Amino acid sequence: QVQLQESGARLVKSSETLSLTCSVSGGSVSPYYWSWIRQTPGKGLEWIGYIFYSGGTNYNSFLKSRVTISVAASRNEVSLKMTSVTAADTGLYYCVRHPSAMGAFDIWGQGTMVTVSS
Amino acid sequence: EIVMTQSPATLSVSPGDRVILSCRASQNVNSNLAWFQQKSGQAPRLLIYGASTRATGIPPSFSGVGSGTEFTLTISSLQSEDFAVYYCQQYDNWPLTFGGGTKVEIK
């Protein structure tokens, strides 16, 4: 079955860039949409943005200026970069698959905890 | 942004109880509503999409109804493995938004 595994730096300094990768196994990035969702004690579950396997993106406006999501179809990977992080960006980051742009999130990675330190 | 409001925040119940969780949207989301279950230390798991369609492998003890702005998730007979936090999420408008969750705990 399809499995998603997030990886990347767990500790990021304030004002620096958060970088995460989602590796897809047991399936292909095609023809799906791939979102990043984070979970924080203060805001709960927040949708960050998505990328289509062919490269189209859509971001939540509250993070849009700081976020880039990319896909490497040949490696079956999806990536997230978030610039100028602050303590408010500390949380559990999930990679999630959905079959359509506006569709239910059907497969989730286990999540990776990212802490922003000062 | 559509605000999703779940009630109650916490529900204390006994195994075997029938449980009804509520989710309200601040504007019409049609039937574009999903429910997720999150157990401690795990990622959320899709239970229901399209307001009432069970996801693959979800038992019939879980059922969802509603459309527009009012939705409910019913667990017909709570099992020990069903104690968890439940979230609703709308996918009708951008940005996609989640409710704050209802924790179902043992009485």
Interface residues (C-beta under 8 A of the other chain):
Chain A: S35 G44 L45 E46 W47 N58 N60 S61 F62 Y94 M102 G103 A104 F105 D106 W108 G109 Q110 G111
Chain B: N32 A34 F36 Q42 A43 P44 R45 L46 Y49 G50 A55 Y87 Q89 Y91 D92 W94 P95 L96 T97 F98 G100 G101
